[in-house]
Amino acid sequence: MQGILTILIVFLALVVIGVGIFFLRHPRPNQVTRISGIAMTGVGLLGLVGYSITLL
């Protein structure tokens, strides 16, 4: 059960990071997409780092 939960959390964090990078590389970025991209990428990275700390 712990392995499935780990895979799910890591997968969701990677999806959030991917969407954030997609927003950052938007063809015509405005301020909203830029801030959303930075925020989503940061939240995904914080989630990965925070969850990896709890596994130690």
DSSP file (Angstrom, degrees, kcal/mol; ACC not computed):
  #  RESIDUE AA STRUCTURE BP1 BP2  ACC     N-H-->O    O-->H-N    N-H-->O    O-->H-N    TCO  KAPPA ALPHA  PHI   PSI    X-CA   Y-CA   Z-CA
    1    1 A M     >        0   0    0      0, 0.0     4,-2.1     0, 0.0     5,-0.2   0.000 360.0 360.0 360.0 -39.7    0.0    0.0    0.0
    2    2 A Q  H  >  +     0   0    0      1,-0.2     4,-2.2     2,-0.2     5,-0.1   0.875 360.0  52.8 -64.3 -36.1    2.8    2.4    0.8
    3    3 A G  H  > S+     0   0    0      2,-0.2     4,-2.3     1,-0.2    -1,-0.2   0.898 108.8  48.5 -66.7 -40.2    4.4    1.7   -2.6
    4    4 A I  H  > S+     0   0    0      2,-0.2     4,-2.3     1,-0.2    -1,-0.2   0.901 112.0  49.8 -66.4 -40.4    1.2    2.6   -4.5
    5    5 A L  H  X S+     0   0    0     -4,-2.1     4,-2.5     2,-0.2     5,-0.2   0.901 110.5  50.1 -64.4 -41.0    0.8    5.8   -2.4
    6    6 A T  H  X S+     0   0    0     -4,-2.2     4,-2.5     2,-0.2     5,-0.2   0.932 111.5  47.7 -62.7 -46.1    4.4    6.8   -3.1
    7    7 A I  H  X S+     0   0    0     -4,-2.3     4,-2.4     1,-0.2    -2,-0.2   0.905 112.7  49.7 -61.8 -41.7    4.0    6.2   -6.9
    8    8 A L  H  X S+     0   0    0     -4,-2.3     4,-2.5     2,-0.2    -2,-0.2   0.922 112.6  45.6 -64.5 -45.1    0.7    8.2   -6.9
    9    9 A I  H  X S+     0   0    0     -4,-2.5     4,-2.3     2,-0.2    -2,-0.2   0.919 114.9  47.0 -66.7 -43.2    2.1   11.2   -5.0
   10   10 A V  H  X S+     0   0    0     -4,-2.5     4,-2.2    -5,-0.2    -1,-0.2   0.905 112.7  50.4 -64.8 -40.6    5.3   11.3   -7.2
   11   11 A F  H  X S+     0   0    0     -4,-2.4     4,-2.2    -5,-0.2    -2,-0.2   0.926 111.4  47.6 -63.2 -45.1    3.2   11.0  -10.4
   12   12 A L  H  X S+     0   0    0     -4,-2.5     4,-2.3     1,-0.2    -1,-0.2   0.890 111.3  51.0 -64.8 -38.5    0.9   13.8   -9.3
   13   13 A A  H  X S+     0   0    0     -4,-2.3     4,-2.3     1,-0.2    -1,-0.2   0.903 110.6  49.0 -64.9 -39.9    3.8   16.0   -8.4
   14   14 A L  H  X S+     0   0    0     -4,-2.2     4,-2.5     2,-0.2    -2,-0.2   0.869 109.7  52.1 -67.5 -35.8    5.4   15.4  -11.8
   15   15 A V  H  X S+     0   0    0     -4,-2.2     4,-2.5     2,-0.2     5,-0.2   0.924 110.0  48.5 -63.9 -43.9    2.2   16.2  -13.5
   16   16 A V  H  X S+     0   0    0     -4,-2.3     4,-2.2     1,-0.2    -2,-0.2   0.910 112.4  48.5 -63.2 -41.6    1.9   19.5  -11.6
   17   17 A I  H  X S+     0   0    0     -4,-2.3     4,-2.4     2,-0.2    -1,-0.2   0.914 111.2  51.1 -63.6 -42.0    5.5   20.3  -12.6
   18   18 A G  H  X S+     0   0    0     -4,-2.5     4,-2.2     1,-0.2    -2,-0.2   0.904 110.4  47.4 -63.1 -42.0    4.8   19.4  -16.2
   19   19 A V  H  X S+     0   0    0     -4,-2.5     4,-2.3     2,-0.2    -1,-0.2   0.897 111.3  52.3 -66.2 -39.0    1.8   21.6  -16.4
   20   20 A G  H  X S+     0   0    0     -4,-2.2     4,-2.0     2,-0.2    -2,-0.2   0.911 110.3  47.0 -62.1 -42.7    3.8   24.5  -14.8
   21   21 A I  H  X S+     0   0    0     -4,-2.4     4,-1.9     2,-0.2    -1,-0.2   0.877 109.6  54.7 -66.9 -36.7    6.5   24.1  -17.3
   22   22 A F  H  < S+     0   0    0     -4,-2.2    -2,-0.2     1,-0.2    -1,-0.2   0.919 109.0  48.0 -60.8 -42.7    3.9   24.0  -20.1
   23   23 A F  H >< S+     0   0    0     -4,-2.3     3,-1.2     1,-0.2    -2,-0.2   0.879 110.2  52.1 -65.1 -37.0    2.5   27.3  -18.8
   24   24 A L  H 3< S+     0   0    0     -4,-2.0    -1,-0.2     1,-0.3    -2,-0.2   0.837 111.9  46.2 -68.1 -31.0    6.0   28.8  -18.6
   25   25 A R  T 3< S+     0   0    0     -4,-1.9    -1,-0.3    -5,-0.1    -2,-0.2   0.076  81.3 145.2 -99.5  24.7    6.7   27.8  -22.2
   26   26 A H    <   -     0   0    0     -3,-1.2    -3,-0.1     1,-0.1    -4,-0.0  -0.328  56.3-126.3 -61.1 141.1    3.4   29.1  -23.5
   27   27 A P  S    S+     0   0    0      0, 0.0    -1,-0.1     0, 0.0    -4,-0.0   0.893 104.7  22.1 -60.9 -40.1    3.6   30.6  -27.0
   28   28 A R  S    S-     0   0    0      2,-0.0     2,-0.2     0, 0.0    -3,-0.1  -0.687  87.6-169.7-125.6  79.0    2.0   33.9  -26.0
   29   29 A P        -     0   0    0      0, 0.0     2,-0.2     0, 0.0    -5,-0.1  -0.451   5.1-174.7 -75.1 137.9    2.5   34.2  -22.2
   30   30 A N     >  -     0   0    0     -2,-0.2     4,-2.0     1,-0.0     5,-0.2  -0.568  46.7 -86.5-111.6-173.0    0.8   36.9  -20.3
   31   31 A Q  H  > S+     0   0    0     -2,-0.2     4,-2.4     1,-0.2     5,-0.2   0.855 124.6  53.6 -66.4 -34.2    1.2   37.7  -16.6
   32   32 A V  H  > S+     0   0    0      2,-0.2     4,-2.6     1,-0.2    -1,-0.2   0.941 110.8  44.3 -67.6 -47.2   -1.4   35.1  -15.5
   33   33 A T  H  > S+     0   0    0      2,-0.2     4,-2.4     1,-0.2    -1,-0.2   0.873 114.0  51.3 -66.9 -34.7    0.2   32.2  -17.3
   34   34 A R  H  X S+     0   0    0     -4,-2.0     4,-2.3     2,-0.2    -2,-0.2   0.947 113.6  42.8 -66.5 -47.3    3.7   33.2  -16.2
   35   35 A I  H  X S+     0   0    0     -4,-2.4     4,-2.6     1,-0.2    -2,-0.2   0.899 115.0  50.9 -66.0 -39.4    2.7   33.4  -12.5
   36   36 A S  H  X S+     0   0    0     -4,-2.6     4,-2.9    -5,-0.2     5,-0.3   0.909 110.3  49.9 -64.0 -41.3    0.7   30.2  -12.7
   37   37 A G  H  X S+     0   0    0     -4,-2.4     4,-2.3     2,-0.2     5,-0.2   0.920 112.7  45.8 -62.9 -44.4    3.6   28.4  -14.3
   38   38 A I  H  X S+     0   0    0     -4,-2.3     4,-2.3     2,-0.2    -2,-0.2   0.926 115.4  47.4 -64.6 -43.4    6.0   29.5  -11.6
   39   39 A A  H  X S+     0   0    0     -4,-2.6     4,-2.6     2,-0.2    -2,-0.2   0.928 113.6  46.0 -65.2 -45.2    3.5   28.7   -8.8
   40   40 A M  H  X S+     0   0    0     -4,-2.9     4,-2.3     2,-0.2    -1,-0.2   0.902 113.4  49.1 -67.6 -39.3    2.7   25.2  -10.2
   41   41 A T  H  X S+     0   0    0     -4,-2.3     4,-2.3    -5,-0.3    -1,-0.2   0.924 113.4  47.7 -63.9 -42.6    6.3   24.3  -10.8
   42   42 A G  H  X S+     0   0    0     -4,-2.3     4,-2.7    -5,-0.2    -2,-0.2   0.903 111.4  49.5 -64.6 -41.7    7.2   25.5   -7.3
   43   43 A V  H  X S+     0   0    0     -4,-2.6     4,-2.3     2,-0.2    -1,-0.2   0.907 111.6  49.5 -64.9 -41.2    4.3   23.6   -5.6
   44   44 A G  H  X S+     0   0    0     -4,-2.3     4,-2.3     2,-0.2    -2,-0.2   0.920 112.7  46.6 -63.7 -43.3    5.3   20.4   -7.5
   45   45 A L  H  X S+     0   0    0     -4,-2.3     4,-2.6     2,-0.2     5,-0.2   0.912 112.4  50.1 -65.7 -41.7    8.9   20.7   -6.5
   46   46 A L  H  X S+     0   0    0     -4,-2.7     4,-2.9     1,-0.2     5,-0.2   0.889 110.0  51.7 -63.4 -37.5    8.0   21.4   -2.9
   47   47 A G  H  X S+     0   0    0     -4,-2.3     4,-2.4     2,-0.2     5,-0.2   0.923 111.3  46.3 -64.1 -43.9    5.7   18.4   -2.9
   48   48 A L  H  X S+     0   0    0     -4,-2.3     4,-2.2     2,-0.2    -2,-0.2   0.935 116.6  44.1 -64.0 -45.4    8.4   16.1   -4.2
   49   49 A V  H  X S+     0   0    0     -4,-2.6     4,-1.9     2,-0.2    -2,-0.2   0.921 114.8  49.0 -66.4 -43.4   11.0   17.4   -1.7
   50   50 A G  H  X S+     0   0    0     -4,-2.9     4,-1.7    -5,-0.2    -1,-0.2   0.904 113.2  46.0 -64.0 -41.4    8.5   17.4    1.2
   51   51 A Y  H  X S+     0   0    0     -4,-2.4     4,-1.1    -5,-0.2    -1,-0.2   0.874 110.7  52.7 -71.0 -35.1    7.4   13.8    0.5
   52   52 A S  H  X S+     0   0    0     -4,-2.2     4,-0.5    -5,-0.2    -1,-0.2   0.847 107.7  52.9 -68.7 -30.6   11.0   12.6    0.1
   53   53 A I  H >< S+     0   0    0     -4,-1.9     3,-0.9     1,-0.2    -1,-0.2   0.888 106.1  53.0 -68.2 -37.9   11.9   14.1    3.4
   54   54 A T  H 3< S+     0   0    0     -4,-1.7    -1,-0.2     1,-0.2    -2,-0.2   0.765 103.6  57.9 -69.6 -21.8    9.0   12.3    5.1
   55   55 A L  H 3<        0   0    0     -4,-1.1    -1,-0.2     1,-0.2    -2,-0.2   0.668 360.0 360.0 -79.4 -15.2   10.3    9.0    3.6
   56   56 A L    <<        0   0    0     -3,-0.9    -1,-0.2    -4,-0.5    -2,-0.1   0.499 360.0 360.0 -71.8 360.0   13.7    9.4    5.3
